[in-house]
Amino acid sequence: MDNKVAMVTGASRGIGRSIALALAKDGFDLVLNDIDRQANTLDEVAALIEAEGRRSLITVADVRDKAAIQGIVRTAAARMGRIDVLVNNAGILTSARIEELTEEQWDEVFAVNAKGVFLVTQAVLPYMREQGYGRIVNIASVGGKRGAPGQAHYCASKAAVLEFTRVLAMELEDSGITANSVCPGIIMTEMGKANLPDQASIDKWAAVTAQRRIGYPDDVAGAVCFLASDAAAFITGQSLNVCGGLIFDGG
Ligand SMILES: NC(=O)c1ccc[n+]([C@@H]2O[C@H](COP(=O)([O-])OP(=O)(O)OC[C@H]3O[C@@H](n4cnc5c(N)ncnc54)[C@H](O)[C@@H]3O)[C@@H](O)[C@H]2O)c1
């Protein structure tokens, strides 16, 4: 995959960082987005990608901000030449049971997790259509399929991503662009610590997972690289659980 370009949102840490580094290993140049430079961690990811012999471009913007997103995508296409892969990874998690959940918490989570996916996808699509090629991978969650107490707004926003992806695939028809979702399970990241505050919680989640362990960001990156590759040409509108057997579809 020489001279192909991938854009990853929320790329400074956690799952997004792993995805960006794995795509660089697969030969992609990277457009790295995050809401800010995160105390230089975005710059560190860029340096690691360049050490891999690939180009990188840092694009700081909030995925909720349509004008800012249109701006960085325009810059990315101009500077990198094309955008072959978009990974909508940026996301936030807050917790509150429904009776305590505030309107502000609901709106904030939906703005980043659901509207953000729509805005970045809409900004990138004209370039992919022009190329007649594209791979869009949206990071949803097993929570978007099975729910989790205390996370109604988060789970509903991820269910929105799953359905958005299906309709996107339908509308993409024979454009050469595919759109799929990846549903991580319990993954150890800054966000993941909300579910994994201590060793007892890690053990509890491992015990209810078929593989008897929690996941790590690199576990998710492998699935994203596959869906971003030519090998996944006939896969679209699907969702892939990357959860070690925490949940099973169809049952
Ligand atoms: N960690 C888990 O257990 C888990 C499970 C299922 C799904 N996910 C999903 O995976 C994705 C990555 O999660 P993570 O665990 O790496 O989380 P994380 O909090 O470690 O990283 C998320 C990144 O997104 C960025 N971000 C947040 N709001 C943004 C915005 N408005 N604009 C641009 N960037 C923004 C953050 O700055 C951060 O770098 C998220 O979509 C999350 O919902 C995570």
The ligand as an SDF file (V2000), in Angstrom:
LIG
                    3D

 44 48  0  0  0  0  0  0  0  0999 V2000
  -11.2810    1.7150   26.2150 N   0  0  0  0  0  0  0  0  0  0  0  0
  -12.3440    0.9500   26.0660 C   0  0  0  0  0  0  0  0  0  0  0  0
  -12.6090    0.0420   26.8750 O   0  0  0  0  0  0  0  0  0  0  0  0
  -13.2740    1.1550   24.8800 C   0  0  0  0  0  0  0  0  0  0  0  0
  -14.2820    0.2070   24.6810 C   0  0  0  0  0  0  0  0  0  0  0  0
  -15.1400    0.3650   23.6020 C   0  0  0  0  0  0  0  0  0  0  0  0
  -14.9940    1.4370   22.7520 C   0  0  0  0  0  0  0  0  0  0  0  0
  -14.0130    2.3600   22.9660 N   0  0  0  0  0  0  0  0  0  0  0  0
  -13.9290    3.4720   22.0200 C   0  0  0  0  0  0  0  0  0  0  0  0
  -12.6280    3.5370   21.4550 O   0  0  0  0  0  0  0  0  0  0  0  0
  -12.3170    4.8880   21.1170 C   0  0  0  0  0  0  0  0  0  0  0  0
  -10.9800    5.2700   21.7400 C   0  0  0  0  0  0  0  0  0  0  0  0
  -11.1070    5.1480   23.1490 O   0  0  0  0  0  0  0  0  0  0  0  0
   -9.8630    5.0750   24.1590 P   0  0  0  0  0  0  0  0  0  0  0  0
  -10.1890    4.0370   25.1510 O   0  0  0  0  0  0  0  0  0  0  0  0
   -8.5830    5.0250   23.4150 O   0  0  0  0  0  0  0  0  0  0  0  0
  -10.0770    6.4930   24.8890 O   0  0  0  0  0  0  0  0  0  0  0  0
   -9.0540    7.6290   25.3610 P   0  0  0  0  0  0  0  0  0  0  0  0
   -9.8520    8.5430   26.2190 O   0  0  0  0  0  0  0  0  0  0  0  0
   -7.8070    7.0390   25.8900 O   0  0  0  0  0  0  0  0  0  0  0  0
   -8.7090    8.3690   23.9740 O   0  0  0  0  0  0  0  0  0  0  0  0
   -9.6910    9.0860   23.2600 C   0  0  0  0  0  0  0  0  0  0  0  0
   -8.9970   10.1580   22.4370 C   0  0  0  0  0  0  0  0  0  0  0  0
  -10.0240   10.9170   21.7610 O   0  0  0  0  0  0  0  0  0  0  0  0
   -9.7050   12.2890   21.8850 C   0  0  0  0  0  0  0  0  0  0  0  0
  -10.9020   13.1310   21.8180 N   0  0  0  0  0  0  0  0  0  0  0  0
  -11.8910   13.2310   22.7450 C   0  0  0  0  0  0  0  0  0  0  0  0
  -12.7880   14.1550   22.3740 N   0  0  0  0  0  0  0  0  0  0  0  0
  -12.3740   14.6340   21.1630 C   0  0  0  0  0  0  0  0  0  0  0  0
  -12.8850   15.6040   20.2770 C   0  0  0  0  0  0  0  0  0  0  0  0
  -14.0000   16.2750   20.5690 N   0  0  0  0  0  0  0  0  0  0  0  0
  -12.2170   15.8590   19.1370 N   0  0  0  0  0  0  0  0  0  0  0  0
  -11.0730   15.1950   18.8370 C   0  0  0  0  0  0  0  0  0  0  0  0
  -10.5280   14.2650   19.6540 N   0  0  0  0  0  0  0  0  0  0  0  0
  -11.1720   13.9930   20.8120 C   0  0  0  0  0  0  0  0  0  0  0  0
   -9.0540   12.3870   23.2620 C   0  0  0  0  0  0  0  0  0  0  0  0
   -8.3100   13.6010   23.3990 O   0  0  0  0  0  0  0  0  0  0  0  0
   -8.2010   11.1450   23.3080 C   0  0  0  0  0  0  0  0  0  0  0  0
   -6.9350   11.3410   22.7590 O   0  0  0  0  0  0  0  0  0  0  0  0
  -13.4920    5.7320   21.6220 C   0  0  0  0  0  0  0  0  0  0  0  0
  -14.3850    5.9950   20.5650 O   0  0  0  0  0  0  0  0  0  0  0  0
  -14.1460    4.8340   22.6440 C   0  0  0  0  0  0  0  0  0  0  0  0
  -15.4940    5.1430   22.8460 O   0  0  0  0  0  0  0  0  0  0  0  0
  -13.1450    2.2340   24.0110 C   0  0  0  0  0  0  0  0  0  0  0  0
  1  2  1  0
  2  3  2  0
  2  4  1  0
  4  5  1  0
  4 44  2  0
  5  6  2  0
  6  7  1  0
  7  8  2  0
  8  9  1  0
  8 44  1  0
  9 10  1  0
  9 42  1  0
 10 11  1  0
 11 12  1  0
 11 40  1  0
 12 13  1  0
 13 14  1  0
 14 15  2  0
 14 16  1  0
 14 17  1  0
 17 18  1  0
 18 19  2  0
 18 20  1  0
 18 21  1  0
 21 22  1  0
 22 23  1  0
 23 24  1  0
 23 38  1  0
 24 25  1  0
 25 26  1  0
 25 36  1  0
 26 27  1  0
 26 35  1  0
 27 28  2  0
 28 29  1  0
 29 30  1  0
 29 35  2  0
 30 31  1  0
 30 32  2  0
 32 33  1  0
 33 34  2  0
 34 35  1  0
 36 37  1  0
 36 38  1  0
 38 39  1  0
 40 41  1  0
 40 42  1  0
 42 43  1  0
M  CHG  2   8   1  16  -1
M  END
$$$$
